[in-house]
Amino acid sequence: MKTLLNIALPAAIASTLLLGSLPTAAQTTKLGSELTAEELQALSAMIPNAPAPQDHELVHIPPTMDDLEASDLHPKMKEAIRRGYDLFTNTQQLRGEYVFNNMNCSSCHMGDGRLPYAGPVWPAAVTLPAYRGKNNHVNNLEERIAGCFTYSMNGKPLEYGSDDMLALSLYHQWLATGVKMYPQEKIYGRGFPRMPDPELSPSAERGRVAYQANCATCHQEDGGGVVENGEVVFPALWGDNSYNWGAGISRVFTLASFTKHNMPLGQPNSLSGQDAWDIAQYINSHERPQDPRYTGDAVETREKFLDTFHKHTLYGTEVNGRILGDHDNVGGKDFLRPDTIRPRDFSGNK
């Protein structure tokens, strides 16, 4: 029996937490109606108690790193994909240069970016370039990755076209092996699918109780997470070492879905929907580094990006007598907005 933080865990779960191993299934790309009983069982093992795929949904189980090694891809391709995987699962190796908090890509995109309902990253490889309301222009895959570094990592993007950016992009694309570009079918478990609205309006006070019962053991009562011997074991959920106010998961509905389908770690879909909404409300009612789009006034910034983003966050609202985001704190970095984040114009009138 392995233990983590003095908690005894079933061996399978302990292995998952400590080694990053997860239930796997053979690579599959099918409509839900075409899945065999064995494939449905394998999918259920990957994401216990998640909704079953609908007949019309596109189900893709990406290849694993073992599949990569067994493939006949050129050794240089394998090398680049391995580097992308390494950056994805250990983004902290870029700490202080591109990453300025305690997050890895895999902190939000669980199971190495492979799992439905856990922010699988392969859909980005087959649906981009595409328009994104958050920045009001067409984005390609590298730009989408750059957004994660800017907001979720509270950092700055890897250089466009650099070796490491290519490796990360290639890892996304390799996970999409077998999927056609711009699929017309609804993708099963894409992103963090929005849950039904809760019966009761989300409550930070109820969320505090649920957080202490289900989350604090790993993420600590102060939300600071756990770092041991310089390595992040559990990421911070608020404060300077967490995602900033522009990160997608700062939206309450996004964090609620992530929490419901993936937490507590090793026990996905064990919380009630109400608890997931309440926990998300509680976590996202805490301060974190400034939104890189900050205008100098949190209320003004909220209003500027209200329709495209902040109507789903608590940023710029009053909580416990103070306006969230009313500060100049940018966390562990010494800049607000990376120079590489810029608008695009395809009108031909520039």
C-alpha positions as CSV (number, residue, x, y, z in Angstrom):
1,M,0.0,0.0,0.0
2,K,1.4,3.4,-1.0
3,T,0.6,6.5,0.9
4,L,0.6,10.2,0.0
5,L,0.5,12.9,2.7
6,N,-0.1,10.2,5.3
7,I,-3.3,9.1,3.6
8,A,-3.7,5.4,2.8
9,L,-4.9,4.9,-0.7
10,P,-5.9,1.8,-2.8
11,A,-2.9,0.7,-4.7
12,A,-4.4,1.6,-8.1
13,I,-5.2,5.1,-7.1
14,A,-1.8,5.6,-5.3
15,S,-0.1,4.5,-8.5
16,T,-2.1,7.0,-10.5
17,L,-1.2,9.9,-8.1
18,L,2.4,9.1,-7.7
19,L,3.4,7.8,-11.1
20,G,1.0,9.5,-13.4
21,S,-0.3,6.2,-14.7
22,L,-4.0,6.0,-15.7
23,P,-6.4,3.4,-17.0
24,T,-5.8,3.1,-20.8
25,A,-7.7,1.8,-23.7
26,A,-6.8,0.9,-27.3
27,Q,-6.8,3.9,-29.6
28,T,-10.3,4.4,-30.9
29,T,-12.0,6.9,-33.2
30,K,-15.7,6.1,-33.7
31,L,-19.2,7.4,-33.2
32,G,-20.8,6.5,-30.0
33,S,-23.3,4.2,-31.8
34,E,-20.3,2.2,-33.2
35,L,-18.5,1.5,-30.0
36,T,-18.4,-2.2,-28.9
37,A,-19.2,-3.3,-25.4
38,E,-15.5,-3.8,-24.7
39,E,-14.7,-0.2,-25.9
40,L,-17.5,1.2,-23.8
41,Q,-16.1,-0.7,-20.8
42,A,-12.6,0.6,-21.4
43,L,-13.9,4.2,-21.8
44,S,-15.8,3.8,-18.5
45,A,-12.5,2.6,-16.8
46,M,-10.8,5.8,-18.0
47,I,-13.5,8.1,-16.7
48,P,-15.6,6.4,-14.0
49,N,-19.2,7.4,-13.7
50,A,-19.0,10.0,-16.5
51,P,-22.0,10.3,-18.9
52,A,-21.9,7.6,-21.6
53,P,-21.4,8.9,-25.1
54,Q,-24.4,9.6,-27.2
55,D,-24.9,7.7,-30.5
56,H,-24.1,10.9,-32.6
57,E,-21.0,11.9,-30.6
58,L,-17.4,11.4,-31.9
59,V,-15.4,9.4,-29.4
60,H,-11.7,9.4,-29.6
61,I,-9.3,7.6,-27.3
62,P,-5.9,9.0,-28.1
63,P,-2.7,6.9,-28.5
64,T,-0.5,6.4,-25.4
65,M,3.2,6.9,-25.1
66,D,3.6,3.1,-25.3
67,D,1.8,3.3,-28.7
68,L,4.3,5.9,-29.7
69,E,7.3,3.7,-28.9
70,A,5.6,0.8,-30.7
71,S,4.9,2.9,-33.8
72,D,6.9,3.1,-37.0
73,L,7.2,6.9,-36.8
74,H,10.6,8.3,-37.6
75,P,12.9,8.4,-34.5
76,K,13.1,12.2,-34.8
77,M,9.3,12.4,-34.7
78,K,9.3,10.3,-31.6
79,E,11.9,12.5,-30.1
80,A,9.9,15.6,-30.7
81,I,6.7,14.0,-29.4
82,R,8.5,12.8,-26.3
83,R,9.7,16.4,-25.7
84,G,6.1,17.7,-26.1
85,Y,4.9,15.2,-23.6
86,D,7.6,16.1,-21.2
87,L,6.8,19.8,-21.4
88,F,3.1,19.0,-21.0
89,T,3.4,16.9,-17.9
90,N,6.3,18.8,-16.4
91,T,5.8,22.4,-17.4
92,Q,7.5,23.5,-14.2
93,Q,10.8,22.9,-15.9
94,L,10.1,26.3,-17.5
95,R,9.5,28.0,-14.2
96,G,10.9,31.5,-14.0
97,E,11.2,31.9,-17.7
98,Y,7.8,31.0,-19.2
99,V,5.9,29.7,-16.1
100,F,5.4,31.8,-13.0
101,N,3.1,29.7,-10.8
102,N,2.8,26.1,-9.6
103,M,0.9,24.8,-12.6
104,N,1.7,22.2,-15.3
105,C,-0.4,21.8,-18.4
106,S,-1.5,18.5,-17.0
107,S,-2.8,20.2,-13.8
108,C,-6.0,21.1,-15.7
109,H,-5.7,18.8,-18.7
110,M,-5.8,15.5,-16.8
111,G,-4.5,12.2,-17.9
112,D,-1.7,13.7,-20.0
113,G,-4.4,15.6,-22.0
114,R,-6.1,12.4,-23.1
115,L,-9.2,12.1,-21.0
116,P,-12.8,13.1,-21.9
117,Y,-14.4,15.6,-19.5
118,A,-10.9,16.5,-18.3
119,G,-9.9,19.1,-20.9
120,P,-8.6,16.8,-23.6
121,V,-6.2,18.8,-25.8
122,W,-6.4,16.8,-29.0
123,P,-9.6,18.6,-30.2
124,A,-7.6,21.8,-30.5
125,A,-5.5,20.1,-33.1
126,V,-8.4,19.4,-35.4
127,T,-10.6,22.4,-34.8
128,L,-8.0,25.2,-35.1
129,P,-7.5,27.7,-36.6
130,A,-10.9,29.1,-35.5
131,Y,-12.5,32.2,-34.1
132,R,-12.2,32.7,-30.3
133,G,-14.4,35.2,-28.6
134,K,-12.0,35.7,-25.7
135,N,-9.6,37.6,-27.9
136,N,-12.0,38.4,-30.8
137,H,-9.9,36.9,-33.6
138,V,-9.0,33.7,-35.4
139,N,-6.4,31.7,-33.4
140,N,-4.1,28.9,-34.5
141,L,-2.9,26.0,-32.3
142,E,0.3,27.8,-31.2
143,E,-1.7,30.9,-30.2
144,R,-4.1,28.7,-28.2
145,I,-1.2,27.2,-26.3
146,A,0.2,30.7,-25.8
147,G,-3.0,31.7,-24.1
148,C,-2.6,28.9,-21.6
149,F,0.9,30.1,-20.7
150,T,-0.4,33.7,-20.4
151,Y,-3.4,33.0,-18.2
152,S,-3.3,29.5,-16.6
153,M,0.5,29.5,-16.1
154,N,0.5,33.3,-15.3
155,G,3.5,33.5,-17.6
156,K,4.5,34.2,-21.1
157,P,4.3,32.1,-24.2
158,L,7.0,30.0,-25.7
159,E,8.4,31.7,-28.8
160,Y,6.2,31.0,-31.8
161,G,8.0,28.5,-34.1
162,S,10.5,27.6,-31.4
163,D,11.6,24.0,-30.8
164,D,9.6,23.7,-27.6
165,M,6.5,25.3,-29.1
166,L,6.7,22.9,-32.1
167,A,7.1,19.9,-29.7
168,L,4.0,20.9,-27.6
169,S,2.0,21.5,-30.8
170,L,3.1,18.2,-32.2
171,Y,2.1,16.4,-29.0
172,H,-1.4,17.8,-29.4
173,Q,-1.6,16.8,-33.0
174,W,-0.2,13.3,-32.4
175,L,-2.9,12.7,-29.7
176,A,-5.4,13.5,-32.5
177,T,-4.1,10.7,-34.7
178,G,-7.0,9.2,-36.7
179,V,-9.4,12.2,-36.3
180,K,-10.3,14.2,-39.4
181,M,-9.9,18.0,-39.5
182,Y,-12.9,20.0,-38.5
183,P,-15.2,17.1,-37.6
184,Q,-18.9,17.9,-37.9
185,E,-19.9,15.6,-35.1
186,K,-20.1,16.8,-31.5
187,I,-16.9,15.7,-29.7
188,Y,-17.6,13.6,-26.7
189,G,-16.2,15.0,-23.4
190,R,-14.6,18.0,-25.1
191,G,-13.2,20.7,-22.7
192,F,-15.1,20.9,-19.4
193,P,-18.7,20.5,-20.6
194,R,-21.0,22.8,-18.7
195,M,-23.2,21.1,-16.2
196,P,-26.8,21.9,-15.5
197,D,-27.4,24.9,-13.3
198,P,-27.5,23.8,-9.6
199,E,-30.8,23.7,-7.7
200,L,-29.4,26.4,-5.3
201,S,-27.3,29.4,-6.4
202,P,-23.6,28.6,-5.8
203,S,-22.6,29.5,-2.3
204,A,-19.0,30.2,-1.2
205,E,-20.0,29.4,2.4
206,R,-21.3,26.0,1.5
207,G,-18.3,25.6,-0.8
208,R,-15.9,26.3,2.1
209,V,-17.4,23.4,4.0
210,A,-17.3,21.1,1.0
211,Y,-13.8,22.2,0.2
212,Q,-12.5,21.4,3.7
213,A,-14.1,18.0,3.5
214,N,-13.0,17.0,0.0
215,C,-10.1,19.3,-1.2
216,A,-8.1,20.7,1.7
217,T,-6.1,17.5,2.3
218,C,-4.4,17.9,-1.0
219,H,-4.7,21.6,-1.8
220,Q,-4.5,22.7,1.8
221,E,-6.9,24.9,3.7
222,D,-5.1,28.1,2.5
223,G,-5.4,26.9,-1.1
224,G,-1.6,26.9,-1.5
225,G,-1.2,23.3,-2.7
226,V,1.8,21.1,-1.9
227,V,5.4,21.4,-3.0
228,E,7.9,18.8,-1.9
229,N,11.6,18.9,-2.6
230,G,11.0,21.7,-5.1
231,E,8.4,19.7,-7.1
232,V,4.7,20.5,-7.3
233,V,2.6,17.6,-5.9
234,F,-0.7,19.5,-5.9
235,P,-1.1,22.9,-7.5
236,A,-2.2,26.0,-5.7
237,L,-5.9,27.0,-6.2
238,W,-5.6,30.7,-5.3
239,G,-2.9,33.1,-4.3
240,D,0.3,34.1,-6.2
241,N,1.1,30.5,-7.2
242,S,-2.2,29.8,-8.9
243,Y,-3.8,30.7,-12.2
244,N,-4.6,34.4,-12.8
245,W,-7.9,36.2,-13.3
246,G,-7.8,35.7,-17.0
247,A,-7.6,31.9,-16.9
248,G,-10.5,29.9,-18.3
249,I,-10.9,28.0,-15.0
250,S,-11.5,31.3,-13.2
251,R,-15.0,31.0,-14.7
252,V,-17.2,29.4,-12.0
253,F,-19.0,27.1,-14.5
254,T,-15.7,25.8,-15.9
255,L,-14.2,25.0,-12.5
256,A,-17.4,23.4,-11.4
257,S,-17.3,21.0,-14.4
258,F,-13.6,20.3,-13.8
259,T,-14.3,19.6,-10.1
260,K,-17.3,17.4,-10.7
261,H,-15.7,15.2,-13.4
262,N,-12.1,15.0,-12.0
263,M,-12.0,15.6,-8.3
264,P,-11.2,14.5,-5.7
265,L,-8.2,12.9,-7.5
266,G,-8.9,9.2,-7.9
267,Q,-12.6,9.7,-7.2
268,P,-14.0,11.4,-10.3
269,N,-17.8,12.1,-10.4
270,S,-18.2,11.3,-6.7
271,L,-19.2,14.8,-5.7
272,S,-22.8,16.1,-6.2
273,G,-23.3,18.7,-8.8
274,Q,-24.3,21.2,-6.1
275,D,-21.1,20.5,-4.2
276,A,-19.0,21.0,-7.4
277,W,-20.7,24.4,-8.1
278,D,-20.3,25.5,-4.4
279,I,-16.6,24.5,-4.3
280,A,-16.0,26.4,-7.5
281,Q,-17.7,29.4,-6.1
282,Y,-15.6,29.2,-3.0
283,I,-12.2,28.7,-4.8
284,N,-12.9,31.5,-7.3
285,S,-13.9,33.9,-4.6
286,H,-10.3,34.1,-3.5
287,E,-7.6,36.5,-4.9
288,R,-5.1,35.5,-7.5
289,P,-2.7,37.4,-9.9
290,Q,-4.1,40.1,-12.0
291,D,-5.7,39.5,-15.4
292,P,-3.1,40.4,-18.0
293,R,-5.7,42.5,-19.8
294,Y,-6.0,44.8,-16.8
295,T,-6.7,48.4,-17.7
296,G,-5.8,49.7,-14.3
297,D,-9.3,49.4,-12.9
298,A,-10.8,46.0,-12.1
299,V,-14.4,47.1,-12.5
300,E,-13.6,48.7,-15.8
301,T,-11.7,45.6,-17.0
302,R,-14.6,43.4,-16.0
303,E,-17.0,45.5,-18.0
304,K,-14.7,45.6,-21.0
305,F,-14.5,41.8,-21.2
306,L,-17.9,41.1,-19.6
307,D,-19.7,39.5,-22.5
308,T,-16.7,37.5,-23.8
309,F,-15.4,36.3,-20.4
310,H,-15.9,37.9,-17.1
311,K,-19.7,37.5,-16.8
312,H,-18.8,34.0,-15.6
313,T,-16.1,35.1,-13.1
314,L,-16.2,37.0,-9.8
315,Y,-13.5,39.3,-10.9
316,G,-14.4,43.0,-10.4
317,T,-17.3,42.1,-8.0
318,E,-17.5,42.8,-4.3
319,V,-16.9,39.7,-2.1
320,N,-16.6,40.0,1.7
321,G,-16.4,43.8,1.5
322,R,-13.7,44.1,-1.2
323,I,-13.5,44.2,-5.0
324,L,-11.8,41.1,-6.3
325,G,-8.9,42.0,-8.6
326,D,-8.6,45.5,-7.3
327,H,-4.8,45.4,-7.1
328,D,-1.6,45.5,-9.2
329,N,-0.3,42.1,-8.0
330,V,1.0,40.1,-11.0
331,G,2.3,37.1,-8.9
332,G,5.8,35.8,-9.4
333,K,6.5,37.6,-12.7
334,D,7.6,41.2,-13.2
335,F,5.3,42.1,-16.1
336,L,1.5,42.3,-16.7
337,R,1.0,41.3,-20.3
338,P,3.4,39.4,-22.5
339,D,4.5,41.3,-25.6
340,T,3.6,38.3,-27.8
341,I,-0.1,38.6,-27.0
342,R,-1.5,40.8,-29.8
343,P,-4.6,41.2,-31.9
344,R,-4.9,39.8,-35.5
345,D,-6.4,41.4,-38.6
346,F,-7.3,39.5,-41.7
347,S,-9.3,42.3,-43.4
348,G,-6.4,43.1,-45.7
349,N,-6.7,46.8,-44.8
350,K,-3.6,47.0,-42.6
